[in-house]
Amino acid sequence: MIWNILLAVAAFAFMEFVAWSNHKFVMHGFLWKWHADHHTNDHKKNTSQTELYNPGFEKNDYFFLVYAIPAIILLIIGFYFSFPRLVALGIGISAYGFTYFMLHDVMVHQRLKIPFLIHPKSKYLQSVIEAHLAHHRGKNIHDFNNYGLLIFQRRFLKK
C-alpha cells in the first residue's frame, strides 16, 4: 500500500518534468501549430495586465488528450487486471493533470471564473501565476525559460 502511494507521488512529481520538456520541445517545437493559438489568444488582453482573453476552445486543448489517454489506459488496465501499481501511476498522472488544469486554466488564464481561485493569497501560487504570465509576455530571453508550472525560477518568489 505505501509503495503504491509513493509511486503515485513519484508519478505526480515526474509529470512536472514531462510537462516542462513537452512544453519546451514539443509545444514550442514540432507541435507549435497546436500551441500557437494559446499564445496568440493570450495577447488579446482585456483591460488589465493579468486578465487574459477568453477564446473558448483552443487547439492547445488537444494536449489534454495527449496526457489523459495514457493515464486512462493505465487506470483501466490496472483495475481490470488488479495491478495496483498501474492504478497508482494512473492516479499520479491524473492528479497532476487536475492540478495543472486548476493552476493553468483556472488560476492563470481564468478560463473558468471561480472567484476564490482567481486571486490566490498564497505567495507560491501568486509566483506560479507570475512565472507563467512572464512566459506569455516574453519581455526577455529568461522569461521564455518558464516552461514548467510548479517549478520555476526563484526570482518569481522574490516579487
C-alpha positions as CSV (number, residue, x, y, z in Angstrom):
1,M,0.0,0.0,0.0
2,I,2.7,2.5,1.0
3,W,4.6,1.7,-2.2
4,N,1.6,2.5,-4.3
5,I,1.2,5.8,-2.6
6,L,4.9,6.6,-3.1
7,L,4.5,5.5,-6.8
8,A,1.5,7.9,-7.3
9,V,3.5,10.7,-5.7
10,A,6.5,9.9,-7.8
11,A,4.4,9.8,-11.0
12,F,2.9,13.2,-10.0
13,A,6.4,14.7,-9.5
14,F,7.7,13.2,-12.7
15,M,4.9,14.7,-14.7
16,E,6.3,18.2,-13.9
17,F,9.4,17.2,-15.8
18,V,7.2,15.7,-18.6
19,A,5.2,18.8,-18.8
20,W,8.3,21.0,-18.8
21,S,10.1,19.0,-21.5
22,N,6.9,18.7,-23.7
23,H,6.2,22.4,-23.4
24,K,9.7,23.3,-24.4
25,F,10.4,20.7,-27.1
26,V,7.0,19.6,-28.4
27,M,4.6,22.6,-27.9
28,H,7.3,25.1,-28.8
29,G,8.7,22.7,-31.3
30,F,7.0,20.4,-33.9
31,L,3.5,20.8,-32.5
32,W,3.6,24.6,-32.3
33,K,0.6,24.5,-34.7
34,W,-1.4,23.2,-31.8
35,H,0.1,25.5,-29.1
36,A,0.4,28.8,-31.1
37,D,-3.2,29.8,-30.6
38,H,-2.7,29.6,-26.8
39,H,0.0,32.3,-27.1
40,T,-1.8,34.3,-29.8
41,N,-5.1,34.4,-28.0
42,D,-3.3,35.3,-24.8
43,H,-2.0,38.5,-26.3
44,K,-5.6,39.7,-26.9
45,K,-5.7,41.2,-23.4
46,N,-8.8,42.7,-21.8
47,T,-8.4,45.7,-19.5
48,S,-5.6,44.7,-17.1
49,Q,-2.2,43.1,-17.5
50,T,-3.2,39.8,-15.9
51,E,-6.7,39.4,-17.2
52,L,-6.4,37.4,-20.4
53,Y,-8.6,37.0,-23.4
54,N,-11.1,34.1,-23.2
55,P,-11.0,32.3,-26.5
56,G,-13.1,29.3,-25.6
57,F,-11.7,26.0,-27.1
58,E,-8.1,26.2,-28.4
59,K,-6.1,23.7,-30.4
60,N,-3.8,23.8,-27.5
61,D,-6.5,21.9,-25.6
62,Y,-5.7,18.8,-27.6
63,F,-2.7,18.3,-25.3
64,F,-5.2,17.4,-22.6
65,L,-5.9,14.2,-24.6
66,V,-2.1,13.6,-25.0
67,Y,-1.8,13.4,-21.3
68,A,-5.2,12.0,-20.3
69,I,-5.2,9.0,-22.6
70,P,-2.1,7.2,-21.2
71,A,-3.5,7.8,-17.6
72,I,-6.9,6.4,-18.5
73,I,-5.3,3.4,-20.2
74,L,-3.1,2.8,-17.1
75,L,-6.2,3.0,-14.8
76,I,-8.3,0.7,-17.0
77,I,-5.6,-1.9,-17.3
78,G,-4.7,-1.6,-13.7
79,F,-8.2,-2.1,-12.4
80,Y,-9.1,-4.8,-15.0
81,F,-6.1,-6.9,-14.2
82,S,-5.9,-6.0,-10.5
83,F,-2.5,-4.4,-10.9
84,P,-2.3,-1.7,-8.2
85,R,1.0,-0.2,-9.4
86,L,-0.6,0.7,-12.8
87,V,-3.5,2.2,-10.9
88,A,-1.1,4.2,-8.7
89,L,0.7,5.6,-11.9
90,G,-2.7,6.5,-13.4
91,I,-3.7,8.3,-10.2
92,G,-0.5,10.2,-10.0
93,I,-0.7,11.3,-13.7
94,S,-4.4,12.2,-13.3
95,A,-3.7,14.2,-10.1
96,Y,-1.0,16.2,-11.9
97,G,-3.5,16.8,-14.8
98,F,-6.1,18.1,-12.4
99,T,-3.5,20.3,-10.6
100,Y,-2.3,21.6,-14.0
101,F,-5.9,22.4,-15.0
102,M,-6.7,24.2,-11.8
103,L,-3.5,26.2,-11.8
104,H,-3.0,26.8,-15.6
105,D,-6.6,27.1,-16.9
106,V,-8.4,28.4,-13.8
107,M,-5.9,30.5,-11.9
108,V,-3.6,31.7,-14.6
109,H,-5.7,32.0,-17.7
110,Q,-9.0,32.3,-15.8
111,R,-10.9,30.1,-18.3
112,L,-13.3,29.3,-15.6
113,K,-14.3,32.2,-13.4
114,I,-14.1,30.7,-9.9
115,P,-13.8,33.8,-7.6
116,F,-11.7,32.3,-4.8
117,L,-9.3,30.8,-7.2
118,I,-8.7,33.8,-9.5
119,H,-6.7,35.8,-6.9
120,P,-5.0,33.4,-4.6
121,K,-3.4,34.7,-1.3
122,S,-0.6,32.2,-1.3
123,K,2.8,33.6,-2.3
124,Y,3.7,30.4,-4.1
125,L,0.5,30.4,-6.2
126,Q,1.0,34.0,-7.0
127,S,4.5,33.1,-8.1
128,V,3.2,30.3,-10.3
129,I,0.9,32.7,-12.0
130,E,3.6,35.4,-12.5
131,A,6.1,32.9,-13.9
132,H,3.6,31.6,-16.4
133,L,2.4,35.1,-17.4
134,A,6.1,36.1,-17.9
135,H,6.4,33.1,-20.3
136,H,3.5,34.5,-22.3
137,R,4.7,38.2,-22.2
138,G,8.3,37.2,-23.1
139,K,9.9,40.6,-22.2
140,N,13.3,39.0,-22.2
141,I,15.0,35.7,-23.1
142,H,14.8,34.5,-19.5
143,D,11.0,34.7,-19.5
144,F,10.8,32.2,-22.2
145,N,12.6,29.7,-20.0
146,N,9.4,29.3,-17.9
147,Y,8.2,26.0,-19.4
148,G,7.2,24.3,-16.2
149,L,4.3,25.1,-14.0
150,L,5.0,24.0,-10.4
151,I,8.8,24.6,-10.6
152,F,10.0,28.0,-11.8
153,Q,12.9,30.4,-11.4
154,R,13.4,31.7,-7.8
155,R,13.1,35.3,-9.0
156,F,9.3,35.0,-9.1
157,L,9.2,34.1,-5.4
158,K,11.1,37.3,-4.5
159,K,8.5,39.6,-6.1
